Amino acid sequence: QVQLVESGGGLVQAGGSLRLSCVASGRTFSSYAMGWFRQAPGKEREFVGAISWISVNIRYADSVKGRFTISRDNAKNTVYLQMNSLKPEDTAVYYCAAHESGNIDYVSGAKYWGQGTQVTVSS
């Protein structure tokens, strides 16, 4: 069983930055692929980025490439999402997810999800 807790969300002006964190419980965190997703009001959840269990493979949605960076610290059971040059359209609840395969190709089907953290970008 893995429990995920996100933090770091908040209100920021367009062009600003935020760093989200997702702390995982469990001793097997290092073997999991981790992903970040977001859901804006009235919209479906969408993929933001994912990182494989040893950080070899990283993938981003086109909408955030060059602005967002995903990283992980397995010693701290934590995955991060550094968000720069934020835009109003980045406003959403951000969720992290964990897939036991360690493979980012499957992270959208993750069994474990956090409760989400709100990010609001004002224009």
VENJO-V920191 format. One record per backbone hydrogen bond with DSSP energy under -1.0 kcal/mol. NH is the residue of the N-H (numbers start at 1). CO is the residue of the C=O. Records with the same first field share a line. If there is no record, write none. Layout:
NH=CO ; CO
This chain:
5=23
7=21
12=120
14=122
15=86
16=13
18=83
20=81
21=7
22=79
23=5
24=77
25=3
31=28
32=29
33=99
34=51
35=97
36=49
37=95
38=46
39=93
43=40
46=38
48=36
49=36
50=59
51=34
52=57
53=102
55=52
59=50
61=48
64=61
65=61
67=64
68=64
69=82
71=80
73=78
76=73
78=73
79=22
80=71
81=20
82=69
83=18
84=67
86=16
90=87
91=88
92=119
93=39
94=117
95=37
97=35
98=112
99=33
102=99
106=103
109=106
110=107
112=98
114=96
117=94
119=92
120=10
122=12
